[in-house]
Amino acid sequence: MIYRHRAPGGWKTMIAMIGKFGISASFSLIYIYSAEVIPTPLRSVGVGMCSTAARVGGILAPLILLLDDVWEPLPLLIFGFSAVIGGILVLYLPETRGKMLPETIEEGEVFSS
């Protein structure tokens, strides 16, 4: 019989809650940053889409830990890769400090240039 060492349920719950906390923090920041970057005519749709994406992430975070039955390091890889990809993509967001916010779609297209 092969003994497979598994983390206790408390550790899995703690890791899931840390992931959920991170998603919840990003959910509150989405409103601030997306309202600054998205032009006025598209702002309500854009903020709604960002909010929906944050909610879906919050729902899926605890469920990803169940994937360790498929392959034990899979949940860690998913969380790690998504954090690295998110960190890289944040570098492409435009700086909004001291700039006039876009009011039209045309201004939004040239905002980061």
GROMACS elastic network, one bead per residue, 0.5 to 0.9 nm:
[ bonds ]
;  ai    aj funct       b0    kb
    6     9     6  0.87485   500
    7    10     6  0.80896   500
    7    11     6  0.63548   500
    7    12     6  0.68285   500
    8    11     6  0.56108   500
    8    12     6  0.67639   500
    8    13     6  0.89175   500
    9    12     6  0.51902   500
    9    13     6  0.61542   500
    9    14     6  0.85938   500
   10    13     6  0.51088   500
   10    14     6  0.61077   500
   10    15     6  0.86650   500
   11    15     6  0.61519   500
   11    16     6  0.85029   500
   12    15     6  0.51995   500
   12    16     6  0.61188   500
   12    17     6  0.85789   500
   12    62     6  0.88483   500
   12    65     6  0.72827   500
   13    16     6  0.50560   500
   13    17     6  0.61065   500
   13    18     6  0.86216   500
   13    62     6  0.79583   500
   14    17     6  0.51117   500
   14    18     6  0.62052   500
   14    19     6  0.86702   500
   15    18     6  0.51141   500
   15    19     6  0.62926   500
   15    20     6  0.85843   500
   15    62     6  0.83998   500
   15    65     6  0.86203   500
   16    19     6  0.51225   500
   16    20     6  0.61116   500
   16    21     6  0.85646   500
   16    61     6  0.64122   500
   16    63     6  0.82694   500
   16    64     6  0.84915   500
   16    65     6  0.71594   500
   17    21     6  0.59532   500
   17    22     6  0.85450   500
   17    61     6  0.83741   500
   17    62     6  0.73087   500
   18    22     6  0.63059   500
   18    23     6  0.87236   500
   19    22     6  0.51418   500
   19    23     6  0.63198   500
   19    24     6  0.85957   500
   19    58     6  0.80402   500
   19    61     6  0.60543   500
   19    62     6  0.75050   500
   19    79     6  0.82325   500
   20    23     6  0.50856   500
   20    24     6  0.60417   500
   20    25     6  0.85449   500
   20    57     6  0.81912   500
   20    58     6  0.55437   500
   20    59     6  0.80557   500
   20    60     6  0.87964   500
   20    61     6  0.59700   500
   20    62     6  0.71061   500
   21    25     6  0.61041   500
   21    26     6  0.86090   500
   21    58     6  0.83447   500
   22    25     6  0.50926   500
   22    26     6  0.62482   500
   22    27     6  0.85477   500
   22    58     6  0.85706   500
   23    26     6  0.50655   500
   23    27     6  0.60716   500
   23    28     6  0.88594   500
   23    54     6  0.64895   500
   23    55     6  0.79640   500
   23    57     6  0.64020   500
   23    58     6  0.54254   500
   23    61     6  0.80245   500
   24    28     6  0.65475   500
   24    29     6  0.88109   500
   24    54     6  0.75326   500
   24    55     6  0.80977   500
   24    57     6  0.88690   500
   24    58     6  0.66327   500
   25    28     6  0.54010   500
   25    29     6  0.64297   500
   25    30     6  0.87277   500
   26    30     6  0.59689   500
   26    54     6  0.69723   500
   27    30     6  0.52541   500
   27    31     6  0.73442   500
   27    50     6  0.82156   500
   27    51     6  0.64477   500
   27    53     6  0.86259   500
   27    54     6  0.52018   500
   27    55     6  0.71739   500
   27    58     6  0.85605   500
   28    31     6  0.60260   500
   28    32     6  0.74877   500
   28    51     6  0.86811   500
   28    54     6  0.89240   500
   29    32     6  0.53223   500
   29    33     6  0.63332   500
   29    34     6  0.83501   500
   30    33     6  0.54933   500
   30    34     6  0.56576   500
   30    35     6  0.80145   500
   30    47     6  0.74549   500
   30    50     6  0.64625   500
   30    51     6  0.67306   500
   30    54     6  0.79164   500
   31    34     6  0.56229   500
   31    35     6  0.59368   500
   31    36     6  0.86887   500
   31    47     6  0.64168   500
   31    48     6  0.89853   500
   31    50     6  0.80072   500
   31    51     6  0.74663   500
   32    35     6  0.55870   500
   32    36     6  0.66995   500
   33    36     6  0.52763   500
   33    37     6  0.64397   500
   33    38     6  0.86888   500
   34    37     6  0.52204   500
   34    38     6  0.58082   500
   34    43     6  0.78424   500
   34    46     6  0.72224   500
   34    47     6  0.59641   500
   34    50     6  0.74973   500
   35    38     6  0.57645   500
   35    39     6  0.80090   500
   35    40     6  0.83838   500
   35    43     6  0.63295   500
   35    44     6  0.84288   500
   35    46     6  0.81787   500
   35    47     6  0.65784   500
   36    39     6  0.78206   500
   36    43     6  0.88020   500
   36    96     6  0.73090   500
   36   101     6  0.63382   500
   36   102     6  0.80077   500
   37    43     6  0.85982   500
   37    93     6  0.86398   500
   37    94     6  0.78461   500
   37    96     6  0.75185   500
   37   101     6  0.70289   500
   37   102     6  0.72162   500
   37   108     6  0.75523   500
   37   111     6  0.83244   500
   38    41     6  0.84268   500
   38    42     6  0.64913   500
   38    43     6  0.53266   500
   38    44     6  0.88750   500
   38    46     6  0.66519   500
   38    47     6  0.80102   500
   38   101     6  0.85230   500
   38   102     6  0.71918   500
   38   103     6  0.86449   500
   38   105     6  0.85594   500
   38   108     6  0.67991   500
   39    42     6  0.56661   500
   39    43     6  0.57219   500
   39    46     6  0.89204   500
   39   101     6  0.75517   500
   39   103     6  0.51690   500
   39   104     6  0.55378   500
   39   105     6  0.57739   500
   39   106     6  0.86650   500
   39   107     6  0.74784   500
   39   108     6  0.54492   500
   39   109     6  0.88884   500
   40    44     6  0.79177   500
   40   101     6  0.89097   500
   40   102     6  0.69305   500
   40   103     6  0.50100   500
   40   104     6  0.61847   500
   40   105     6  0.77852   500
   40   108     6  0.89393   500
   41    44     6  0.76892   500
   41    45     6  0.86802   500
   41   103     6  0.73897   500
   41   104     6  0.64930   500
   41   105     6  0.70716   500
   42    45     6  0.55585   500
   42    46     6  0.59563   500
   42    47     6  0.85255   500
   42   104     6  0.86383   500
   42   105     6  0.77316   500
   43    46     6  0.50691   500
   43    47     6  0.59112   500
   43    48     6  0.83111   500
   44    47     6  0.53360   500
   44    48     6  0.60424   500
   44    49     6  0.86331   500
   45    48     6  0.50779   500
   45    49     6  0.61834   500
   45    50     6  0.86855   500
   46    49     6  0.51581   500
   46    50     6  0.62261   500
   46    51     6  0.85225   500
   47    50     6  0.50953   500
   47    51     6  0.60016   500
   47    52     6  0.85308   500
   48    51     6  0.50336   500
   48    52     6  0.61062   500
   48    53     6  0.86353   500
   49    52     6  0.50833   500
   49    53     6  0.62187   500
   49    54     6  0.86752   500
   50    53     6  0.51549   500
   50    54     6  0.62874   500
   50    55     6  0.87439   500
   51    54     6  0.51418   500
   51    55     6  0.62740   500
   51    56     6  0.87333   500
   52    55     6  0.50898   500
   52    56     6  0.62063   500
   52    57     6  0.86076   500
   53    56     6  0.51911   500
   53    57     6  0.62404   500
   53    58     6  0.86946   500
   54    57     6  0.51057   500
   54    58     6  0.62552   500
   54    59     6  0.87644   500
   55    58     6  0.50017   500
   55    59     6  0.62748   500
   55    60     6  0.87065   500
   56    59     6  0.51018   500
   56    60     6  0.61824   500
   56    61     6  0.86209   500
   57    60     6  0.51818   500
   57    61     6  0.59965   500
   58    61     6  0.55141   500
   58    62     6  0.78805   500
   59    62     6  0.69607   500
   59    63     6  0.75193   500
   60    63     6  0.51532   500
   60    64     6  0.62124   500
   61    64     6  0.55423   500
   61    65     6  0.75294   500
   61    79     6  0.85549   500
   62    65     6  0.58681   500
   62    66     6  0.78408   500
   63    66     6  0.55811   500
   63    67     6  0.76877   500
   64    67     6  0.55882   500
   64    68     6  0.81434   500
   64    74     6  0.85940   500
   64    75     6  0.58015   500
   64    78     6  0.80122   500
   64    79     6  0.85521   500
   65    68     6  0.60952   500
   65    69     6  0.87955   500
   65    74     6  0.83779   500
   65    75     6  0.54118   500
   65    76     6  0.83231   500
   66    69     6  0.63847   500
   66    70     6  0.83233   500
   66    75     6  0.78098   500
   67    70     6  0.54058   500
   67    71     6  0.67302   500
   67    72     6  0.74221   500
   67    73     6  0.87791   500
   67    74     6  0.64532   500
   67    75     6  0.61066   500
   68    73     6  0.64993   500
   68    74     6  0.59765   500
   68    75     6  0.62074   500
   68    76     6  0.89276   500
   69    72     6  0.62808   500
   69    74     6  0.89743   500
   70    74     6  0.76725   500
   71    74     6  0.54510   500
   71    75     6  0.83203   500
   72    75     6  0.72957   500
   72    76     6  0.84322   500
   73    76     6  0.54475   500
   73    77     6  0.62481   500
   73    78     6  0.87968   500
   74    77     6  0.50761   500
   74    78     6  0.61590   500
   74    79     6  0.86797   500
   75    78     6  0.51315   500
   75    79     6  0.62089   500
   75    80     6  0.84308   500
   76    79     6  0.52425   500
   76    80     6  0.58779   500
   76    81     6  0.84038   500
   77    80     6  0.50149   500
   77    81     6  0.58422   500
   77    82     6  0.82971   500
   78    81     6  0.53740   500
   78    82     6  0.60473   500
   78    83     6  0.85279   500
   79    82     6  0.53047   500
   79    83     6  0.61653   500
   79    84     6  0.87139   500
   80    83     6  0.52113   500
   80    84     6  0.62470   500
   80    85     6  0.86202   500
   81    84     6  0.50994   500
   81    85     6  0.59950   500
   81    86     6  0.83641   500
   82    85     6  0.51388   500
   82    86     6  0.59135   500
   82    87     6  0.84464   500
   83    86     6  0.50891   500
   83    87     6  0.60618   500
   83    88     6  0.86440   500
   84    87     6  0.50677   500
   84    88     6  0.62409   500
   84    89     6  0.86505   500
   85    88     6  0.51491   500
   85    89     6  0.61529   500
   85    90     6  0.86489   500
   86    89     6  0.51269   500
   86    90     6  0.61834   500
   86    91     6  0.89629   500
   87    90     6  0.52811   500
   87    91     6  0.69338   500
   88    91     6  0.55302   500
   88    92     6  0.75581   500
   89    92     6  0.55441   500
   89    93     6  0.73221   500
   90    93     6  0.54328   500
   90    94     6  0.89132   500
   91    94     6  0.81602   500
   93   112     6  0.79051   500
   94   111     6  0.76905   500
   94   112     6  0.51945   500
   94   113     6  0.84982   500
   95    98     6  0.86903   500
   95    99     6  0.81718   500
   95   112     6  0.76301   500
   96    99     6  0.54839   500
   96   100     6  0.77809   500
   96   101     6  0.74074   500
   96   112     6  0.88827   500
   97   100     6  0.86186   500
  100   103     6  0.88031   500
  101   107     6  0.84640   500
  101   108     6  0.82480   500
  101   111     6  0.80488   500
  102   105     6  0.74689   500
  102   106     6  0.82695   500
  102   107     6  0.51489   500
  102   108     6  0.51265   500
  102   109     6  0.87352   500
  102   110     6  0.89060   500
  102   111     6  0.67969   500
  103   106     6  0.84662   500
  103   107     6  0.65023   500
  103   108     6  0.73135   500
  104   107     6  0.52286   500
  104   108     6  0.62699   500
  104   109     6  0.88121   500
  105   109     6  0.62859   500
  105   110     6  0.89336   500
  106   109     6  0.51861   500
  106   110     6  0.66819   500
  106   111     6  0.85948   500
  107   110     6  0.53763   500
  107   111     6  0.58210   500
  108   112     6  0.78773   500
  109   112     6  0.74388   500
  109   113     6  0.83337   500
  110   113     6  0.53945   500
